[in-house]
Amino acid sequence: MEKEKRKTRKKHLTPLIVLLLILLLVFAVLWFLKNRDAGIGEEEEAARTACERFLEAYQKTDAETVTELLAGTSFASGPVEMEGYPEIVGSRLQYTVKTPEAEEDGRCVVPVEITSLDFPALAEDEAFLSQVSGENLLEALEGYMEAGDAPETRYEVSVQMVQEDGAWKVWMDDSFSNALLGGYGDFYAQMTEEMEGEQE
C-alpha cells in the first residue's frame, strides 16, 4: 500500500518538476536577452543608435538624414545623391545591427548583417541580360527585384563609427558601400581586373 502511494506521488510530482524546469529555462532566456547588452557603455549605445538611424534612412531613401549621419560630408555640397540605383537596391535591403565594440582610437565598430542584392550573380543571369538589352537597365532591375527574381546574398560588415562635431557618424568604407549597393563594388572590381588582364 505504501509503495502504491509513493508511485502515485511520483506520478503527480514528475509533471510539476518538468513544468518548473521549463519555467526556469524561460526565465533564464529572458534574463539573458535583457542583460546581454548590459556591458555596453553609453557611447557604444549612442554609436549603435546612429548606425541604426543611418541604415533606416538609407532604406527609406532619406538623403538628408543619410548626409547628416555620414562622416566627412556637409550640406554645403547638397545631400548625398540617392536616386536611381541606390534607391532601387537600398529600399529593399534588410539589416540586423549587433552589439558594438569600442576601439582604442576612439572609434566604435558596429557589426551589421545586411541582406541585399547580389549584383555579380545578377550580371551573369542570361534572362536578366537579355531583358536589359531591350530596355533601360534600372527599369529592368526594378522589375526583377519587384518580382523577387533578383538573387540576394548576406553581407557581414563592420561599420566604423567616428565622432564628428560631437556626434557619432558613419565612416563609409568599401566594404559597407559594397553591401549597401548590393555587391556593385565587387562587380566593378572584378570587371576592372578582367579589363586590365585583357590589356596586358
C-alpha positions in Angstrom: 0.0 0.0 0.0 2.8 2.4 0.9 4.6 1.6 -2.4 1.5 2.4 -4.4 1.2 5.8 -2.5 4.8 6.5 -3.4 4.3 5.7 -7.0 1.2 7.9 -7.1 3.1 10.7 -5.5 5.9 10.3 -8.0 3.4 10.4 -10.9 2.0 13.7 -9.6 5.4 15.2 -8.9 7.0 14.4 -12.3 4.8 16.8 -14.4 5.3 19.5 -11.7 9.1 19.1 -11.9 9.1 19.3 -15.7 6.9 22.5 -15.5 9.3 24.1 -13.0 12.3 23.2 -15.2 10.6 24.8 -18.3 9.8 27.9 -16.3 13.4 28.2 -15.1 14.6 27.9 -18.7 12.2 30.6 -19.8 13.3 32.9 -17.1 17.0 32.2 -17.9 16.4 33.0 -21.6 14.6 36.3 -20.7 17.3 37.3 -18.3 19.9 36.6 -21.0 18.1 38.7 -23.5 17.6 41.5 -21.1 21.2 41.6 -19.9 23.2 40.6 -23.0 23.9 44.3 -23.7 24.3 45.3 -20.1 28.1 45.8 -20.6 27.6 48.3 -23.4 28.5 51.9 -22.4 26.6 55.0 -23.3 28.9 55.9 -26.1 28.7 52.4 -27.7 24.9 52.6 -27.4 24.9 56.0 -29.0 27.1 54.8 -31.8 24.7 51.8 -32.5 21.7 54.1 -32.5 23.4 56.4 -35.0 24.2 53.4 -37.2 20.6 52.2 -37.0 19.3 55.6 -37.9 21.7 55.7 -40.9 20.5 52.3 -42.2 16.8 53.2 -41.7 17.3 56.5 -43.5 19.2 54.7 -46.3 16.4 52.2 -46.6 13.8 55.0 -46.8 15.9 57.0 -49.3 16.1 59.9 -46.8 19.0 61.7 -48.4 19.2 64.5 -45.8 19.5 62.1 -42.8 22.0 59.9 -44.7 24.1 63.0 -45.4 23.8 64.2 -41.8 25.0 60.9 -40.4 27.8 60.4 -42.9 31.3 61.5 -41.7 33.2 63.8 -43.9 30.2 65.4 -45.7 28.4 68.6 -45.4 25.1 70.1 -46.7 27.2 72.8 -48.5 27.6 70.5 -51.4 24.0 69.2 -51.1 22.6 65.9 -49.8 24.0 62.6 -51.0 22.5 61.5 -54.3 20.2 58.5 -53.7 18.0 58.4 -56.8 18.2 55.6 -59.3 20.3 52.5 -58.5 20.9 53.3 -54.7 17.1 53.9 -54.2 16.1 50.7 -56.0 18.6 48.5 -54.1 18.6 50.3 -50.8 14.9 50.4 -50.3 14.7 46.6 -50.4 17.7 45.7 -48.2 17.2 44.1 -44.8 19.6 44.5 -41.9 20.4 43.4 -38.3 22.6 45.6 -36.1 24.6 43.7 -33.5 26.5 44.6 -30.3 29.0 47.4 -30.9 32.6 47.4 -29.7 34.7 50.4 -28.7 38.1 50.8 -30.4 41.3 52.2 -28.7 41.5 55.1 -31.3 38.1 56.4 -30.1 36.1 54.8 -32.9 33.3 52.3 -32.4 32.8 49.2 -34.6 29.2 48.1 -35.1 28.8 44.7 -36.7 25.9 44.7 -39.2 24.4 41.9 -41.2 22.9 43.1 -44.4 20.8 41.0 -46.8 20.6 42.6 -50.2 21.0 42.2 -54.0 23.9 40.0 -55.3 24.7 42.2 -58.3 27.7 40.0 -59.5 25.4 37.0 -59.7 22.7 39.0 -61.4 25.2 40.2 -64.0 25.6 36.5 -65.0 21.9 35.9 -65.3 21.2 35.3 -69.0 17.5 36.1 -68.7 18.2 39.4 -67.0 20.9 40.3 -69.6 18.6 39.6 -72.5 15.9 41.8 -70.8 18.4 44.6 -70.2 19.3 44.7 -73.9 15.8 45.6 -74.8 15.1 48.2 -72.1 16.6 50.6 -69.5 18.9 48.9 -67.0 17.3 50.5 -64.0 13.8 49.6 -65.2 14.8 46.0 -65.7 16.5 45.8 -62.3 13.5 47.3 -60.5 11.1 44.9 -62.3 13.4 41.9 -61.4 13.5 43.0 -57.8 9.8 43.6 -57.5 9.1 40.1 -58.9 11.5 38.6 -56.4 13.7 37.2 -59.2 16.9 39.0 -58.3 19.5 36.9 -56.4 20.3 38.1 -52.9 23.2 37.4 -50.5 24.3 38.2 -47.0 27.0 40.8 -46.3 28.8 40.8 -42.9 30.0 44.3 -42.3 32.0 46.0 -39.5 30.6 49.6 -39.7 33.2 52.1 -38.5 31.6 54.8 -36.4 33.5 58.0 -35.7 32.9 61.2 -33.6 32.4 64.3 -35.7 31.1 67.6 -34.4 30.2 65.9 -31.1 28.1 63.2 -32.7 28.6 59.6 -33.9 28.7 59.3 -37.7 29.2 56.5 -40.2 32.7 56.3 -41.8 32.0 54.9 -45.2 34.5 52.3 -46.5 34.5 49.9 -49.5 33.0 47.0 -47.5 30.0 49.0 -46.2 29.5 50.7 -49.6 29.6 47.4 -51.4 26.9 45.9 -49.1 24.6 49.0 -49.4 24.9 48.8 -53.2 24.2 45.1 -53.4 27.7 43.9 -54.4 28.2 46.6 -57.1 31.7 47.3 -55.7 32.7 43.7 -56.0 31.3 43.6 -59.6 33.2 46.8 -60.5 36.5 45.5 -59.1 36.0 42.2 -60.9 35.3 43.9 -64.2 38.3 46.3 -63.8 40.6 43.3 -63.1 39.4 41.5 -66.2 39.9 44.5 -68.4 43.4 45.0 -67.1 44.1 41.4 -67.7 43.0 41.7 -71.3 45.2 44.8 -71.9 48.4 43.0 -70.7 
